[in-house]
């Protein structure tokens, strides 16, 4: 998937169908001159339905098509014949999509299961035909109900990635390089900050044909929880990850402080993120000799309360051990 095709936030306008009118009809046949009312009911207007599809990973379908209108219900007719219901419109979205009201920003619902369906705009009910209104004192009612109008609404579709492992780190920490080594994904890699502007997904192949999904989340900066940079667009993708892999380069001035800053940004954005399983991978460790690594381990053992390991994506150092640890955390 190219970066330009990864669309995780779109606005759309949905409109359900109007209900059909009830019929005003009096039954007439050759030998039945006063058969009474027999007007049928109008059909229901079509719904606009959001449906989960596990084969989709992006909202690119809705990048250019923004308006969705369901069909109107048909009017009732004679012989108590009901009008046909309006055609429903289905909007297929990836799992992990949150649907909001565009005006109030209120969350309407979330789609997390394949085939899950939620009505976002309900079609209007059809009007009842005049045969419903027949009474002993009014045996030939010449009126029926009109159909109820459909609903119109502006909505926001917001994708939060569903991945087993989410890569968390500052810009240029080596997340995209690790993803390209550990999976078959081909993210954009360059030696400058914010190379990655959209999340990348990759399938990590493990032993015995088993696998799990890893997401490279664009780099977090200090103040991201307040929306600094593109903070909110990046941080929301971390909410759905089962395990968080913090990636901190070995040449960082203070590994513990960098980890605390990243953790604090997650805490300020959503305190529940701190409850997720966490592991720290110290990248670019091929530049460390044994003596320097020993000194760093002594400091980290004292300061950190989460498991950590040294890796190098370029030198393929510690990659299999990292897979083993992630698999163990995911299956605990």
N, C-alpha and C positions, 0 to 999 in steps of 0.2 A: 504494500500500500504506500503510495507516495504521500509526502507530507501535505500536499495541496488537497488531497482527497480526504484527509482526516478532518471531518467537520463535527464539532462537539457541542455547538450552540446555534440554534436557529429559532426564528420567530415565524409563526404561521397564522393564517386566518382560517377558521373553520366555520362552516354554516350547515346546519342540519336542515332536513326537508320539512315543508309545511304539511300538516295533515289535510287529507282530502275532505271536501264538503259532503255532508249527508244529503241523500236524495229526497226531494219532495215529489212523490209519485203516487197516483191512485190507480189501483188495479182495474183494468178494463179488459173484458173478453166479449165475444159475440153474445153469449147468453148470460154473462155476469156483468150487468151494467153498473153495479155499485159494489165493487169488490173490496173497497176499503184501502187504506194506505199500505204501500209495500215498498217504500223508498229504502234503499240499502245504506249502510254506513260507509263513510269515507275511509280510505286506507291511511295507515300510519306513515308519517314522514320518515325518510331515511336517517339513520344515525351516522355520526362520524366516530369511528372506533379506532383506538390506538391498540396495536397488537405487537407483542414481543416476538422477535425472530432471532434465534441463536446464530443464524448464518450471517448476520449483519454486525459490523464492527464500527460503523460510522453513520452519521446523519447526512451524508453527502447527497442522498436522494432529494432532500428538501433544501438544498442550497439555492436552487433556482425556481422550483415549483413551490409557491408559498400559499396558494389559495385552494381550499378543499371544500367542495359543496356536494352534499348528498341529494338524492332525488326526492321530489315531492310525492306525497300519497295521491292516488287517483280518487276521483269522486265516486260516491255510491251511485247505484242505478236501480232500475225497476226489479221486481221479483226478489226484493231483499238482497240483491247482489252487492256485496261489499267491494269497494275499490281496492286495487292492488297496493301493497305497501311500497313506499319509495325505496330506491336502491341505497343500501348502506355503503359507506366509503370506509375502507380500511387503510390505516397508515401504519406500515410495518416499521418498527424501530428496534435498535439493538437492546439487548438486556442491559439494565443499568441506566435506563433513560428516566429522567425526572420530568414530569409535565407540570408547568406552572401557569397560573393566570398572568397574562402579560401586564395587566393594569395594576393588580394588587401585589404581584410577585408571590402570591400564596401557592404553596405546593398542592396540586390537585390529587396526584397519585404518582406512584413509581411502578415501573415495569421491570420485574426481576426474573420472570420465568418464561420459557419458550411457550408460545401459544396463548399466553395470558392476554385477555382482552378487557379493555376499559372504555366505556362510552365517555367521550369528551364533550360531545354536543348531541343532546337527545332529540330525536325527531318528534314533531308535534303529533298529538293524538288526532285521529280522524273524527269528524263530527258524526253524530248519530242520525240515522234516517228518520223520516216522519212516522214510520210504523211503531217506533218506540213510544211515541207520544199519544197513541190512541187510548182513549178512556171511554167510559160509559156515557159521559156527557159531551165528549168531543171525539166523535167517531171518524171524522175526516180532517185530521190536522193538516194544514197546508204550510207547515214550516218544518225545518230541520236545523241541526246544529252546523255551524261552519267549522272547518278544521282549525286546530290550534297552530299558530305560527311556529316555525322552527327556531332554534337558538343560533346566535352568532357570537363568536368569541375569538379574541386574539390570545394565542398561547405561546409559550416558550418551551422548546424541547432542549433539554440539557443532559448531556451524556456524562455519566460517571463510570469510568472504566471498571469492568469486572475482571480482575486479574488475581492470581494467587499471590504473586510477589510484586511489590511496588518498589522501584528504585528511587531513593530520596537522597538529595545532595545539592550542594551549591553548584552554580554553573561551572563547567569545565572540570568537573571532578572525575570524569572518565566513565560516566554512566552509559553513554551511547557506545563507547568502545567495548565495554563489558557485554552489553546486549548483543553486539555484532559477533562476539566471540562465543558466548554461551548459547546463542540461538542462531537461527538462519536469517534473522531480520537484518535489513540493510539500512540502518539509520544514517543520517547525515553526520559526518564526523569532521571536525576542524579544530585548530588550536586557538579558539577564541570563545568568549562567553556567549551564551544563548544561541549556540548552534541549533539546538533542538527547541522549536517553538510549538510543536504538537507532540502529544504522547506517541510513543512507538510500542507496539506489542510484538512479542516473540514467543515461540513455543520452545521450552527447554526440554530436550530429550534426555531422559534418565535411564537407569538400568532396566532391563527386562521390558523394553518397549513402553515404559511408563513416561509420562510427561506432565509438565505444569506450565502455566502461562506467567510470563514476566512482563511488566510494563515499565518503560523508561519515561518517568515523569520529567517534564522540563524543569530546569534548575530553580531552586527556591532562593530568594534573596531575603536579607533581614528586613522585616517590615511587610512581608508578603501577606500575613494574616490580616493586615489593614488594607490590603488591596494594592500595595506598592508593587510597581512593575505590572506583571500579569498574575499577581498572587492568587486571587480567587479562582481564576481559570485553571491554574496549575493544581492548587491544593484540593479541589473537589475530586480529582481523579484518585487521590490517595484513600478516600473514604471507603472504597469498595475492596481494597486489597486485604487479603487475609494476613499477610506477613509483610513487614517493612524492612527493606535492606538499605541501611544507611551507608553511602559510599563516601569515604573521606580520603583524599590523597595523602600519601606518606610525607610529602613535602609541605603539608599544612603547618602553620606556625604553632597551633595548639589544637590537637585532635579532639581532646575532651571538650574544650570550649566550643569548637565548631559543632560537635554533636549536640551540645546543650542548646545552642542557638537554633539548630534545625528542630529539635524536639520542642522547644518553646514556641516556635512558629506553628507547629502542628497543634499544640495545646491551645493556643490562643484562637486558632481557627475553629477547632472542634475538640473539646476535651476528651471525647471518646477515642480519638485517634491514639492517645497515649496508652490505651489499654491493649492495643494490638501487639502481637509478637514482634520483637525487634532483634536485629542482628547488625553488627557493624563490620563492613569490609574495608580494610585499609588498602586502597589501590596504589598503583605505581610503586609497589614495594621492591621491584627489581633494582631500584636505585639505592637500596639499603644494604650495608654489609652486616655480617652476623653480630658484630659488637654493637652497632647502632640499633639493630632490631632488638637485641637483648635489653638495652637501656629503655627503649620505648615500651617493651612489654612490662617492665618493672613499674613504669609510671601508669600504664593503662590498667594493669591488674589492681592497682590501688584506687584509681579514679573512676573506673567504669563498673557498672553493675549489670551489664548486658554482655552476651557472648560476642567475641570479635575474632577476626582472622586477617592475616596478611595475604593479599593476592596481587597478581600482575596479569592484566589482560594480554599485554603484548608478549610477555614471556611465557604465557600459559601456566603461571605458577599459582597453585592453590585453587584452580577452577573446579576440579572434581571434588575436592574437599568442601568447597562452597556449595556445590550441588547437593552433596550428602547432607550437609547441615540444614539447608533449606527444605529438603524433602522430609527430614526428620521433624522439623518444626511444623510443616504443613500437615503431617499425619499424626501429630500428638493429640 
